[in-house]
């Protein structure tokens, strides 16, 4: 079955601390993996995707096919990083995105 | 460049009624995907339209139907509304119906079924 699991509903860290948002997936094949972010009162937007191998706003994510994970990391969290983060995968069926349940990141001053 | 827009912003219906939600895709995009997001959950894929043809469907009953028009705008229709249909409905547009395409989301339509 195709599934994305984000085990933490809420992650709370202090400003300047490292942050890691976990994402595990289940998919028979080679999916495309994405992280989407939703800031307060804004629409869902793409943060990064594994095919680009780029760092956005200091966030990186590495696809680990052996562990079927795509964890999102940032070495030093900022208060403006507080938002809802969704991990998603897209398989071979066109652009269907399968989302995890989301992790709310709260960065305290 | 105009982003994805959705209308209405929110609406309230009663059980058994029918509803139509609308989405205008981002300029230059020919693909529209619809998602349902229940409270506290991630978005769930309903279906996708690519150049006016359905290009994939999620696990939703036939009373969820859609259309895409020649200008690539789209409608989501839901018949015989049920209480569980209460959710945020998101529309996303992309350049093509491929799994590598970035999807750009609209602000959503909040549907409440009483």
Backbone of each chain as ProteinMPNN parsed JSONL, in Angstrom:
{"seq_chain_A": "XXXXXXXXXXXXXXXXXXXXXXXXXXXXXXXXXXXXXXXXXXXXXXXXXXXXXXXXXXXXXXXXXXXXXXXXXXXXXXXXXXXXXXXXXXXXXXXXXXXXXXXXXXXXX", "coords_chain_A": {"N_chain_A": [[0.842, -1.196, 0.0], [0.411, 2.275, -0.67], [1.78, 4.726, 1.276], [2.337, 7.44, 3.554], [4.028, 8.286, 6.439], [4.081, 10.35, 9.196], [5.358, 10.489, 12.18], [5.216, 12.277, 14.336], [2.932, 14.525, 15.688], [3.226, 17.0, 16.763], [6.014, 19.073, 17.147], [8.202, 20.587, 19.249], [10.634, 23.025, 19.66], [13.475, 24.964, 20.792], [14.557, 28.185, 19.707], [17.361, 28.209, 17.588], [18.05, 25.621, 18.093], [18.697, 22.293, 16.782], [16.584, 20.768, 14.318], [14.522, 18.042, 13.41], [12.274, 16.656, 11.307], [10.369, 13.864, 10.987], [9.805, 11.466, 8.405], [8.407, 8.695, 6.95], [7.964, 6.331, 4.354], [5.886, 4.198, 2.314], [6.069, 2.422, -0.518], [5.913, 0.712, -3.549], [8.328, 0.78, -5.632], [9.975, 3.555, -7.195], [9.477, 6.418, -5.792], [8.744, 9.958, -6.098], [9.714, 12.321, -3.721], [8.481, 14.822, -1.512], [8.505, 17.834, 0.462], [6.069, 19.8, 1.849], [4.975, 22.983, 3.075], [3.003, 24.825, 5.372], [2.464, 27.93, 6.362], [1.119, 30.031, 8.98], [-2.111, 31.031, 8.134], [-1.568, 31.0, 5.458], [-1.309, 29.558, 2.154], [-0.777, 26.12, 1.251], [2.501, 25.252, 0.358], [5.281, 24.327, -1.724], [8.208, 23.182, -0.182], [10.654, 21.738, -0.489], [12.059, 19.235, -2.708], [13.14, 15.906, -3.315], [14.346, 15.348, -5.724], [15.536, 17.653, -6.559], [17.579, 18.162, -4.854], [18.258, 20.373, -3.284], [18.782, 23.089, -0.939], [16.497, 24.737, 0.998], [15.674, 27.648, 2.661], [17.437, 26.875, 4.602], [16.741, 24.279, 5.173], [17.139, 20.791, 4.649], [16.741, 17.614, 3.035], [17.186, 14.191, 2.935], [16.875, 11.428, 0.859], [16.435, 8.216, 1.906], [16.576, 5.229, 0.721], [16.882, 2.676, 1.674], [15.927, 2.735, 4.3], [13.503, 3.711, 3.743], [12.9, 6.495, 4.135], [12.521, 10.06, 4.508], [13.554, 12.341, 5.926], [13.245, 15.642, 7.253], [15.504, 18.252, 7.832], [17.089, 20.762, 9.834], [19.754, 22.715, 10.882], [19.743, 24.885, 12.71], [17.074, 26.102, 14.201], [14.643, 28.634, 13.461], [12.385, 31.186, 14.652], [10.557, 31.893, 12.692], [10.243, 29.569, 11.334], [8.191, 28.184, 12.375], [5.395, 26.32, 11.694], [3.121, 24.253, 9.748], [4.113, 21.151, 8.589], [4.225, 19.035, 5.816], [4.887, 15.867, 4.581], [5.165, 14.317, 1.417], [4.463, 11.984, -1.214], [4.893, 11.104, -4.656], [3.918, 8.882, -7.104], [3.982, 6.643, -9.861], [1.591, 7.173, -10.996], [0.735, 9.548, -12.613], [0.327, 12.829, -11.335], [-0.493, 12.339, -8.739], [-0.506, 13.117, -5.39], [0.467, 11.764, -2.33], [-0.112, 12.393, 0.932], [1.367, 12.785, 4.2], [0.194, 12.928, 7.631], [1.009, 15.261, 8.679], [3.18, 17.461, 10.532], [3.281, 19.63, 13.176], [5.401, 22.239, 13.637], [6.818, 23.997, 16.242], [8.621, 26.73, 17.124], [10.218, 28.014, 19.778], [11.036, 31.123, 21.386]], "CA_chain_A": [[0.0, 0.0, 0.0], [1.153, 3.531, -0.708], [1.492, 5.436, 2.523], [3.351, 8.331, 4.121], [3.824, 8.36, 7.878], [4.796, 11.354, 9.98], [5.007, 9.997, 13.507], [5.018, 13.333, 15.341], [1.924, 15.538, 15.346], [3.742, 18.289, 17.215], [7.423, 19.095, 17.537], [8.48, 21.886, 19.842], [12.061, 23.224, 19.916], [13.855, 26.337, 21.053], [15.292, 28.88, 18.648], [18.777, 27.861, 17.536], [18.236, 24.176, 18.266], [18.489, 21.531, 15.536], [15.25, 20.194, 14.187], [14.371, 16.953, 12.442], [10.902, 16.193, 11.154], [10.486, 12.514, 10.434], [8.872, 11.026, 7.364], [8.661, 7.37, 6.391], [7.002, 6.057, 3.299], [5.713, 2.838, 1.83], [5.726, 2.508, -1.948], [6.618, -0.302, -4.338], [8.873, 1.478, -6.783], [10.809, 4.718, -6.872], [8.616, 7.603, -5.804], [9.29, 11.29, -5.89], [9.366, 12.759, -2.373], [8.356, 16.272, -1.358], [8.068, 18.45, 1.703], [5.258, 21.002, 1.706], [4.851, 23.737, 4.321], [1.883, 25.766, 5.445], [2.6, 28.923, 7.414], [-0.17, 30.482, 9.483], [-2.953, 31.828, 7.243], [-1.074, 30.97, 4.08], [-1.62, 28.326, 1.462], [0.227, 25.057, 1.202], [3.504, 25.545, -0.674], [6.405, 23.402, -1.771], [9.445, 23.589, 0.495], [11.717, 21.152, -1.29], [11.803, 17.887, -3.2], [14.419, 15.203, -3.3], [14.955, 15.324, -7.056], [16.279, 18.89, -6.751], [18.756, 18.115, -3.98], [18.627, 21.733, -2.91], [18.479, 23.501, 0.419], [15.6, 25.883, 1.007], [15.532, 28.246, 3.999], [18.301, 26.138, 5.519], [16.253, 22.916, 5.327], [17.568, 19.76, 3.718], [16.115, 16.309, 3.249], [17.864, 13.139, 2.185], [16.079, 10.229, 0.633], [17.103, 6.975, 2.304], [15.73, 4.177, 0.162], [16.963, 1.487, 2.518], [15.034, 2.928, 5.445], [12.294, 4.366, 3.184], [12.668, 7.709, 4.914], [12.824, 11.342, 3.864], [13.462, 13.246, 7.071], [13.563, 17.056, 6.998], [16.421, 18.691, 8.881], [17.635, 22.119, 9.819], [20.684, 22.739, 12.018], [19.434, 25.931, 13.691], [15.694, 26.518, 13.962], [14.267, 30.032, 13.638], [10.978, 31.328, 15.024], [9.738, 31.945, 11.474], [10.049, 28.208, 10.815], [6.976, 27.623, 12.966], [4.428, 26.077, 10.618], [2.703, 22.865, 9.573], [4.94, 20.542, 7.556], [3.669, 17.802, 5.278], [5.697, 15.055, 3.688], [4.29, 13.754, 0.392], [5.117, 11.25, -2.284], [4.195, 10.982, -5.924], [4.4, 7.679, -7.762], [3.948, 6.597, -11.309], [0.261, 7.507, -11.484], [0.611, 10.984, -12.841], [0.768, 13.72, -10.276], [-1.201, 12.096, -7.483], [0.325, 13.279, -4.204], [0.008, 11.114, -1.113], [0.413, 13.194, 2.028], [1.321, 12.34, 5.581], [-0.773, 13.661, 8.441], [1.548, 16.566, 9.016], [3.811, 17.73, 11.826], [3.315, 21.051, 13.51], [6.664, 22.66, 14.249], [6.725, 25.213, 17.04], [9.953, 27.169, 17.541], [10.041, 28.967, 20.875], [12.159, 32.075, 21.495]], "C_chain_A": [[0.88, 1.25, 0.0], [0.781, 4.347, 0.529], [2.664, 6.307, 2.914], [3.031, 8.491, 5.599], [4.701, 9.447, 8.487], [4.438, 11.077, 11.431], [4.711, 11.069, 14.554], [3.962, 14.322, 14.858], [2.445, 16.93, 15.687], [5.198, 18.132, 17.625], [7.742, 20.5, 18.025], [9.964, 21.988, 20.179], [12.302, 24.692, 20.246], [14.642, 26.887, 19.872], [16.78, 28.524, 18.74], [19.053, 26.375, 17.698], [18.083, 23.48, 16.923], [17.084, 20.95, 15.509], [15.267, 19.101, 13.123], [12.917, 16.52, 12.439], [10.943, 14.875, 10.397], [9.392, 12.215, 9.404], [9.316, 9.648, 6.891], [7.596, 7.078, 5.354], [6.972, 4.58, 2.947], [5.252, 2.943, 0.385], [6.549, 1.476, -2.688], [7.09, 0.349, -5.626], [9.74, 2.627, -6.322], [9.967, 5.978, -6.934], [9.423, 8.893, -5.806], [8.816, 11.747, -4.512], [9.422, 14.28, -2.276], [8.126, 16.617, 0.108], [7.309, 19.726, 1.347], [5.132, 21.66, 3.075], [3.654, 24.661, 4.237], [2.102, 26.679, 6.634], [1.205, 29.416, 7.795], [-0.873, 31.395, 8.472], [-2.41, 31.936, 5.821], [-1.43, 29.63, 3.447], [-0.456, 27.351, 1.534], [1.22, 25.362, 0.063], [4.648, 24.558, -0.585], [7.608, 23.984, -1.046], [10.642, 23.046, -0.278], [11.305, 19.756, -1.747], [13.13, 17.197, -3.462], [15.106, 15.253, -4.65], [15.826, 16.557, -7.275], [17.566, 18.918, -5.951], [19.209, 19.517, -3.545], [18.232, 22.005, -1.464], [17.633, 24.766, 0.34], [15.436, 26.37, 2.43], [16.332, 27.458, 5.031], [17.868, 24.706, 5.76], [16.849, 22.0, 4.263], [16.815, 18.478, 4.03], [16.827, 15.304, 2.357], [16.967, 11.931, 2.067], [16.91, 9.005, 0.977], [16.212, 5.821, 1.854], [15.746, 2.919, 1.012], [16.013, 1.561, 3.706], [13.685, 3.511, 5.02], [11.928, 5.591, 4.014], [13.083, 8.93, 4.118], [12.685, 12.409, 4.936], [13.919, 14.647, 6.691], [14.409, 17.586, 8.162], [16.811, 20.151, 8.697], [18.533, 22.247, 11.05], [20.323, 23.751, 13.107], [18.035, 26.49, 13.404], [15.5, 28.006, 14.246], [12.784, 30.117, 13.977], [10.071, 31.332, 13.793], [9.559, 30.579, 10.809], [8.79, 27.557, 11.386], [5.89, 27.525, 11.9], [4.011, 24.62, 10.675], [3.499, 22.305, 8.398], [4.338, 19.203, 7.125], [4.693, 17.133, 4.355], [4.743, 14.422, 2.672], [5.104, 12.976, -0.62], [4.23, 11.229, -3.523], [4.786, 9.795, -6.663], [4.274, 7.765, -9.263], [2.618, 7.027, -11.89], [0.096, 9.007, -11.603], [1.065, 11.779, -11.653], [0.048, 13.544, -8.97], [-0.215, 12.217, -6.322], [-0.325, 12.559, -3.039], [0.686, 11.822, 0.045], [0.418, 12.415, 3.339], [0.34, 13.213, 6.348], [-0.276, 15.03, 8.865], [2.165, 16.618, 10.402], [3.819, 19.234, 12.044], [4.626, 21.355, 14.216], [6.458, 23.982, 14.97], [8.13, 25.564, 17.525], [9.78, 28.286, 18.563], [11.26, 29.876, 20.996], [13.104, 31.739, 22.651]], "O_chain_A": [[1.956, 1.268, 0.598], [-0.394, 4.616, 0.782], [3.822, 5.98, 2.653], [1.897, 8.795, 5.967], [5.919, 9.45, 8.307], [3.333, 11.397, 11.868], [4.034, 10.8, 15.546], [4.073, 14.885, 13.769], [2.15, 17.907, 14.999], [5.569, 17.203, 18.342], [7.57, 21.477, 17.297], [10.499, 21.143, 20.897], [11.448, 25.547, 20.01], [15.302, 26.148, 19.141], [17.372, 28.535, 19.819], [20.173, 25.923, 17.464], [17.422, 23.999, 16.024], [16.484, 20.678, 16.549], [15.927, 19.216, 12.09], [12.394, 16.069, 13.458], [11.489, 14.794, 9.297], [8.244, 12.645, 9.522], [10.462, 9.461, 6.482], [6.458, 7.532, 5.472], [7.899, 3.825, 3.241], [4.183, 3.482, 0.099], [7.758, 1.376, -2.477], [6.336, 0.453, -6.593], [10.185, 2.656, -5.175], [9.765, 6.543, -8.009], [10.626, 8.899, -5.547], [7.645, 11.58, -4.172], [10.283, 14.931, -2.869], [7.623, 15.806, 0.885], [7.818, 20.604, 0.65], [5.176, 20.988, 4.105], [3.333, 25.205, 3.18], [1.945, 26.262, 7.781], [0.243, 29.247, 7.045], [-0.311, 32.392, 8.018], [-2.756, 32.856, 5.079], [-1.808, 28.685, 4.14], [0.68, 27.716, 1.836], [0.815, 25.69, -1.052], [4.947, 24.022, 0.482], [7.981, 25.136, -1.268], [11.532, 23.799, -0.673], [10.341, 19.176, -1.247], [14.124, 17.844, -3.792], [16.335, 15.205, -4.715], [16.753, 16.522, -8.084], [18.523, 19.603, -6.312], [20.405, 19.793, -3.455], [17.463, 21.262, -0.854], [18.012, 25.741, -0.309], [15.096, 25.587, 3.317], [15.947, 27.385, 6.198], [18.55, 23.975, 6.479], [17.036, 22.403, 3.115], [16.318, 18.283, 5.139], [17.039, 15.549, 1.17], [16.378, 11.471, 3.045], [17.974, 8.788, 0.396], [15.229, 5.48, 2.513], [14.76, 2.185, 1.072], [15.376, 0.572, 4.069], [12.826, 3.771, 5.863], [10.814, 5.712, 4.524], [13.883, 8.849, 3.186], [11.81, 13.271, 4.864], [14.856, 14.819, 5.91], [14.068, 17.39, 9.328], [16.857, 20.685, 7.589], [18.105, 21.915, 12.155], [20.568, 23.507, 14.289], [17.852, 27.263, 12.465], [16.117, 28.563, 15.154], [12.013, 29.223, 13.629], [8.948, 30.831, 13.845], [8.814, 30.449, 9.838], [8.376, 26.494, 10.924], [5.517, 28.522, 11.283], [4.472, 23.853, 11.521], [3.551, 22.919, 7.332], [3.992, 18.36, 7.953], [5.274, 17.766, 3.475], [3.631, 14.032, 3.03], [6.277, 13.266, -0.854], [3.005, 11.321, -3.447], [6.001, 9.703, -6.834], [4.44, 8.83, -9.857], [2.492, 7.227, -13.098], [-0.588, 9.645, -10.803], [2.072, 11.452, -11.026], [-0.027, 14.475, -8.168], [0.788, 11.506, -6.276], [-1.519, 12.719, -2.786], [1.913, 11.849, 0.133], [-0.399, 11.522, 3.561], [-0.268, 14.124, 5.787], [-1.045, 15.859, 9.35], [1.736, 15.92, 11.321], [4.298, 20.001, 11.21], [4.92, 20.789, 15.269], [5.985, 24.958, 14.388], [8.753, 24.79, 18.25], [9.263, 29.359, 18.252], [12.386, 29.449, 20.74], [14.09, 32.444, 22.867]]}, "seq_chain_B": "XXXXXXXXXXXXXXXXXXXXXXXXXXXXXXXXXXXXXXXXXXXXXXXXXXXXXXXXXXXXXXXXXXXXXXXXXXXXXXXXXXXXXXXXXXXXXXXXXXXXXXXXXXXXXXXXXX", "coords_chain_B": {"N_chain_B": [[2.332, 36.872, -12.955], [-0.434, 34.856, -12.29], [-1.706, 33.341, -9.404], [-3.094, 30.216, -8.137], [-6.555, 30.197, -7.8], [-9.539, 29.87, -5.826], [-13.043, 29.307, -5.501], [-16.215, 29.123, -3.824], [-14.929, 30.84, -0.861], [-15.786, 29.774, 1.53], [-18.547, 27.662, 2.43], [-21.818, 26.612, 3.443], [-23.738, 23.739, 3.624], [-26.566, 21.472, 3.56], [-27.205, 18.068, 4.524], [-27.52, 15.771, 1.834], [-27.757, 17.675, -0.131], [-26.336, 19.219, -3.109], [-23.108, 20.313, -4.3], [-20.945, 22.674, -5.883], [-17.632, 23.346, -6.493], [-15.086, 25.654, -7.406], [-12.133, 26.217, -9.389], [-9.388, 28.07, -10.474], [-6.672, 27.653, -12.5], [-3.097, 28.171, -12.219], [-1.5, 30.543, -14.318], [-0.582, 29.265, -17.449], [-0.555, 26.629, -16.673], [-1.695, 23.27, -17.198], [-2.866, 21.285, -15.806], [-4.932, 20.108, -13.214], [-5.398, 19.267, -9.86], [-7.395, 17.819, -7.3], [-7.97, 17.89, -3.812], [-9.019, 16.582, -0.657], [-9.133, 17.793, 2.586], [-9.502, 16.798, 5.692], [-10.195, 17.87, 9.069], [-7.27, 18.181, 10.937], [-5.898, 16.326, 9.461], [-3.807, 15.179, 6.717], [-3.863, 16.352, 3.294], [-6.024, 14.559, 1.043], [-5.965, 12.823, -1.976], [-8.274, 13.409, -4.544], [-9.022, 13.513, -7.371], [-7.444, 14.019, -10.601], [-7.113, 16.28, -13.334], [-6.006, 16.446, -16.617], [-5.361, 18.322, -19.333], [-8.155, 18.447, -19.884], [-9.014, 15.831, -19.501], [-9.721, 13.133, -17.251], [-7.13, 12.138, -15.148], [-6.374, 10.138, -13.317], [-7.552, 8.919, -10.203], [-8.551, 9.071, -6.841], [-9.489, 7.267, -3.834], [-12.413, 7.787, -3.753], [-15.984, 8.031, -3.727], [-18.314, 7.723, -6.572], [-20.015, 9.909, -6.44], [-18.488, 12.085, -6.18], [-17.393, 14.179, -8.544], [-15.858, 15.64, -11.476], [-14.733, 18.353, -13.607], [-12.854, 19.684, -16.316], [-12.13, 22.64, -17.998], [-11.695, 24.172, -21.308], [-9.989, 26.362, -20.818], [-8.532, 25.421, -18.802], [-9.404, 25.773, -16.218], [-11.261, 24.423, -13.426], [-13.866, 22.317, -12.039], [-15.236, 20.933, -9.078], [-17.621, 18.652, -8.236], [-19.959, 17.62, -5.854], [-22.302, 15.292, -5.041], [-25.33, 14.464, -3.197], [-24.645, 15.169, -0.46], [-22.829, 14.278, 2.485], [-22.385, 14.185, 6.067], [-19.717, 13.663, 6.652], [-18.414, 14.792, 4.543], [-17.672, 17.274, 5.16], [-15.057, 19.468, 5.113], [-11.836, 20.879, 4.165], [-11.384, 21.798, 0.9], [-8.976, 21.453, -1.466], [-7.393, 22.781, -4.291], [-4.992, 22.187, -6.791], [-2.607, 23.274, -9.144], [-0.572, 22.338, -11.951], [2.174, 22.032, -14.291], [2.194, 19.796, -15.976], [0.869, 16.435, -16.256], [2.651, 14.828, -14.651], [4.597, 12.872, -12.342], [6.721, 14.241, -11.322], [6.189, 16.887, -11.354], [5.843, 20.089, -9.861], [3.277, 20.957, -7.675], [1.027, 23.601, -7.324], [-0.757, 25.157, -4.871], [-4.114, 26.255, -4.191], [-5.985, 28.515, -2.013], [-8.031, 27.097, -0.87], [-11.376, 25.782, -0.263], [-13.653, 25.956, 2.27], [-15.875, 23.607, 3.29], [-18.864, 23.057, 4.942], [-21.039, 20.671, 6.138], [-24.252, 20.298, 7.25]], "CA_chain_B": [[1.837, 35.487, -12.91], [-1.568, 34.731, -11.375], [-1.695, 32.082, -8.682], [-4.31, 29.4, -8.131], [-7.656, 30.784, -7.028], [-10.661, 28.975, -5.594], [-14.266, 29.951, -5.015], [-16.148, 30.206, -2.846], [-13.979, 30.659, 0.23], [-16.434, 28.817, 2.404], [-19.981, 27.539, 2.269], [-22.521, 25.69, 4.332], [-24.798, 22.985, 2.95], [-27.189, 20.448, 4.396], [-27.097, 16.691, 4.043], [-28.324, 15.458, 0.672], [-27.627, 18.695, -1.17], [-25.231, 19.12, -4.058], [-22.259, 21.498, -4.241], [-19.934, 22.835, -6.933], [-16.487, 24.174, -6.114], [-14.389, 26.091, -8.608], [-10.693, 26.436, -9.284], [-8.688, 28.616, -11.642], [-5.276, 27.218, -12.408], [-2.061, 29.183, -12.425], [-1.256, 30.841, -15.718], [0.342, 28.365, -18.129], [-0.696, 25.252, -16.191], [-2.762, 22.54, -17.875], [-3.258, 20.169, -14.941], [-5.541, 20.484, -11.934], [-5.658, 18.166, -8.939], [-8.265, 18.171, -6.181], [-7.695, 17.17, -2.579], [-9.886, 16.828, 0.497], [-8.377, 17.801, 3.828], [-10.318, 16.8, 6.911], [-9.538, 18.55, 10.192], [-6.196, 17.43, 11.589], [-5.359, 15.31, 8.554], [-3.169, 15.667, 5.514], [-4.751, 16.318, 2.123], [-6.242, 13.27, 0.367], [-6.172, 12.997, -3.403], [-9.601, 13.038, -5.061], [-8.73, 13.199, -8.772], [-6.636, 14.983, -11.348], [-7.468, 16.489, -14.727], [-4.885, 16.869, -17.463], [-5.891, 18.683, -20.655], [-9.591, 18.186, -19.9], [-9.316, 14.416, -19.285], [-9.365, 12.649, -15.922], [-5.797, 11.519, -15.201], [-6.135, 9.493, -12.034], [-8.611, 9.129, -9.233], [-8.307, 8.47, -5.534], [-10.508, 6.384, -3.29], [-13.621, 8.562, -3.465], [-17.139, 7.469, -4.449], [-18.689, 8.395, -7.826], [-20.731, 11.17, -6.241], [-17.473, 13.134, -6.372], [-17.082, 14.234, -9.964], [-15.169, 16.874, -11.833], [-14.654, 18.807, -15.0], [-11.843, 20.701, -16.626], [-12.575, 23.415, -19.154], [-10.601, 24.473, -22.254], [-9.023, 27.323, -20.257], [-7.897, 24.626, -17.748], [-10.051, 25.902, -14.918], [-11.864, 23.132, -13.082], [-14.933, 22.241, -11.051], [-15.444, 19.705, -8.304], [-19.026, 18.517, -7.866], [-20.252, 16.561, -4.89], [-23.745, 15.062, -4.915], [-25.816, 13.752, -2.01], [-23.667, 15.483, 0.58], [-22.872, 13.601, 3.778], [-21.725, 14.963, 7.122], [-18.267, 13.443, 6.558], [-17.837, 15.577, 3.447], [-17.203, 18.537, 5.737], [-13.592, 19.472, 5.005], [-11.239, 21.899, 3.309], [-11.119, 21.249, -0.426], [-7.846, 22.141, -2.07], [-7.122, 22.602, -5.706], [-3.588, 22.46, -7.1], [-2.334, 23.201, -10.576], [0.808, 22.034, -12.339], [2.423, 22.229, -15.719], [1.855, 18.591, -16.717], [0.398, 15.363, -15.393], [3.749, 13.921, -14.323], [4.81, 12.802, -10.892], [7.819, 15.134, -10.917], [5.765, 18.285, -11.445], [5.475, 20.793, -8.633], [1.885, 21.378, -7.632], [0.815, 24.894, -6.669], [-2.056, 25.039, -4.234], [-4.973, 27.387, -3.912], [-6.244, 28.722, -0.58], [-9.014, 26.136, -0.387], [-12.783, 26.093, 0.03], [-14.096, 25.256, 3.487], [-17.254, 23.136, 3.16], [-19.493, 22.526, 6.151], [-22.301, 19.983, 5.852], [-25.026, 20.179, 8.501]], "C_chain_B": [[0.734, 35.377, -11.869], [-1.523, 33.371, -10.721], [-3.018, 31.362, -8.79], [-5.365, 30.075, -7.26], [-8.792, 29.774, -6.925], [-11.861, 29.785, -5.108], [-15.338, 28.889, -4.793], [-15.107, 29.909, -1.772], [-14.525, 29.639, 1.227], [-17.922, 28.773, 2.097], [-20.539, 26.476, 3.194], [-23.668, 25.058, 3.557], [-25.43, 22.028, 3.955], [-27.07, 19.092, 3.72], [-28.023, 16.462, 2.864], [-28.232, 16.473, -0.455], [-26.431, 18.414, -2.072], [-24.417, 20.418, -3.995], [-21.271, 21.49, -5.412], [-18.866, 23.796, -6.451], [-15.683, 24.473, -7.364], [-12.927, 26.417, -8.346], [-10.166, 27.012, -10.594], [-7.212, 28.3, -11.488], [-4.327, 28.386, -12.62], [-1.81, 29.334, -13.918], [-0.227, 29.876, -16.316], [0.238, 26.912, -17.716], [-1.881, 24.559, -16.846], [-3.311, 21.386, -17.036], [-3.812, 20.693, -13.623], [-5.805, 19.224, -11.118], [-6.523, 18.677, -7.793], [-7.954, 17.273, -4.985], [-8.744, 17.535, -1.526], [-9.027, 16.771, 1.749], [-9.329, 17.914, 5.012], [-9.5, 17.426, 8.042], [-8.472, 17.654, 10.828], [-5.548, 16.362, 10.732], [-4.595, 15.975, 7.417], [-4.145, 15.619, 4.353], [-4.834, 14.923, 1.519], [-6.626, 13.522, -1.077], [-7.56, 12.522, -3.812], [-9.469, 12.6, -6.517], [-7.912, 14.319, -9.397], [-7.156, 15.082, -12.778], [-6.272, 17.054, -15.472], [-5.449, 17.095, -18.851], [-7.31, 18.163, -20.847], [-9.976, 16.713, -19.729], [-8.94, 14.024, -17.85], [-8.077, 11.831, -16.033], [-5.445, 10.891, -13.862], [-7.206, 9.879, -11.045], [-8.245, 8.428, -7.932], [-9.499, 7.647, -5.09], [-11.728, 7.177, -2.824], [-14.769, 8.011, -4.295], [-17.501, 8.306, -5.675], [-19.445, 9.698, -7.625], [-19.779, 12.373, -6.21], [-17.104, 13.111, -7.857], [-16.457, 15.574, -10.297], [-15.231, 17.166, -13.314], [-13.425, 19.682, -15.135], [-12.246, 21.344, -17.939], [-11.392, 23.73, -20.077], [-9.587, 25.482, -21.73], [-8.292, 26.723, -19.045], [-8.403, 24.918, -16.341], [-10.828, 24.606, -14.664], [-12.985, 23.296, -12.068], [-14.89, 20.891, -10.364], [-16.909, 19.712, -7.898], [-19.189, 17.371, -6.878], [-21.767, 16.476, -4.748], [-24.061, 14.375, -3.594], [-24.854, 13.927, -0.842], [-23.926, 14.715, 1.871], [-22.103, 14.444, 4.795], [-20.201, 14.859, 7.026], [-17.607, 14.185, 5.396], [-17.357, 16.941, 3.928], [-15.68, 18.516, 5.79], [-13.15, 20.719, 4.251], [-10.913, 21.226, 1.983], [-10.068, 22.111, -1.112], [-7.731, 21.787, -3.537], [-5.648, 22.934, -5.922], [-3.389, 22.381, -8.602], [-0.855, 22.93, -10.813], [0.914, 22.091, -13.847], [2.042, 21.006, -16.537], [1.48, 17.481, -15.773], [1.468, 14.344, -15.036], [4.039, 13.962, -12.829], [5.938, 13.705, -10.416], [7.403, 16.601, -10.891], [5.446, 18.86, -10.076], [4.025, 21.217, -8.723], [1.768, 22.647, -6.806], [-0.624, 24.933, -6.168], [-2.796, 26.364, -4.125], [-5.237, 27.483, -2.419], [-7.279, 27.773, 0.0], [-10.418, 26.693, -0.259], [-13.181, 25.268, 1.246], [-15.566, 24.913, 3.34], [-17.723, 22.571, 4.494], [-20.832, 21.931, 5.767], [-23.036, 19.756, 7.169], [-26.132, 19.135, 8.365]], "O_chain_B": [[0.924, 35.752, -10.712], [-1.327, 32.358, -11.393], [-3.947, 31.832, -9.448], [-5.093, 30.47, -6.126], [-8.985, 28.939, -7.808], [-11.724, 30.792, -4.414], [-15.366, 27.874, -5.49], [-14.482, 28.848, -1.779], [-13.804, 28.759, 1.698], [-18.486, 29.73, 1.568], [-19.835, 25.577, 3.656], [-24.462, 25.748, 2.919], [-24.905, 21.805, 5.045], [-26.862, 18.991, 2.511], [-29.174, 16.9, 2.877], [-28.585, 16.177, -1.597], [-25.635, 17.506, -1.831], [-24.951, 21.482, -3.681], [-20.827, 20.435, -5.863], [-19.161, 24.922, -6.051], [-15.605, 23.648, -8.275], [-12.539, 26.829, -7.253], [-10.462, 26.505, -11.676], [-6.587, 28.634, -10.481], [-4.707, 29.44, -13.13], [-1.898, 28.37, -14.679], [0.858, 29.692, -15.764], [0.865, 26.046, -18.327], [-2.938, 25.162, -17.032], [-4.13, 20.601, -17.514], [-3.246, 21.594, -13.003], [-6.361, 18.246, -11.619], [-6.397, 19.826, -7.37], [-7.711, 16.075, -5.126], [-9.279, 18.644, -1.513], [-8.279, 15.814, 1.952], [-9.882, 18.977, 5.292], [-8.273, 17.497, 7.974], [-8.746, 16.515, 11.206], [-4.737, 15.576, 11.222], [-4.72, 17.177, 7.185], [-5.153, 14.915, 4.422], [-3.844, 14.192, 1.485], [-7.504, 14.335, -1.365], [-7.978, 11.41, -3.489], [-9.768, 11.456, -6.857], [-7.718, 15.39, -8.822], [-7.587, 14.086, -13.36], [-5.62, 17.999, -15.027], [-5.959, 16.166, -19.478], [-7.619, 17.519, -21.85], [-11.159, 16.382, -19.805], [-7.958, 14.525, -17.303], [-7.95, 10.955, -16.889], [-4.349, 11.092, -13.34], [-7.705, 11.004, -11.043], [-7.696, 7.326, -7.937], [-10.406, 7.367, -5.874], [-12.029, 7.223, -1.631], [-14.568, 7.574, -5.428], [-17.059, 9.447, -5.81], [-19.515, 10.515, -8.543], [-20.214, 13.525, -6.212], [-16.562, 12.123, -8.353], [-16.515, 16.519, -9.51], [-15.696, 16.373, -14.133], [-13.009, 20.34, -14.182], [-12.655, 20.66, -18.877], [-10.235, 23.579, -19.687], [-8.432, 25.462, -22.155], [-7.539, 27.41, -18.355], [-7.882, 24.365, -15.371], [-11.025, 23.799, -15.573], [-13.043, 24.284, -11.336], [-14.562, 19.865, -10.96], [-17.383, 20.668, -7.285], [-18.622, 16.293, -7.054], [-22.429, 17.45, -4.387], [-23.189, 13.786, -2.957], [-24.319, 12.955, -0.308], [-25.067, 14.528, 2.292], [-21.286, 15.293, 4.437], [-19.484, 15.826, 7.281], [-16.382, 14.2, 5.281], [-16.71, 17.676, 3.182], [-15.085, 17.651, 6.434], [-13.967, 21.503, 3.769], [-10.238, 20.197, 1.954], [-10.242, 23.314, -1.308], [-7.945, 20.647, -3.951], [-5.119, 23.858, -5.305], [-3.953, 21.505, -9.258], [-0.005, 23.251, -9.983], [-0.077, 22.183, -14.572], [1.609, 21.148, -17.68], [1.755, 17.582, -14.577], [1.232, 13.138, -15.107], [3.765, 14.95, -12.149], [6.09, 13.911, -9.212], [8.171, 17.46, -10.457], [4.849, 18.189, -9.234], [3.595, 21.773, -9.734], [2.342, 22.751, -5.722], [-1.574, 24.767, -6.933], [-2.199, 27.432, -3.988], [-4.777, 26.643, -1.645], [-7.399, 27.651, 1.219], [-10.624, 27.903, -0.161], [-13.062, 24.042, 1.25], [-16.413, 25.803, 3.271], [-17.065, 21.72, 5.093], [-21.663, 22.596, 5.147], [-22.52, 19.111, 8.082], [-26.88, 18.901, 9.313]]}, "name": "protein", "num_of_chains": 2, "seq": "XXXXXXXXXXXXXXXXXXXXXXXXXXXXXXXXXXXXXXXXXXXXXXXXXXXXXXXXXXXXXXXXXXXXXXXXXXXXXXXXXXXXXXXXXXXXXXXXXXXXXXXXXXXXXXXXXXXXXXXXXXXXXXXXXXXXXXXXXXXXXXXXXXXXXXXXXXXXXXXXXXXXXXXXXXXXXXXXXXXXXXXXXXXXXXXXXXXXXXXXXXXXXXXXXXXXXXXXXXXXXXX"}
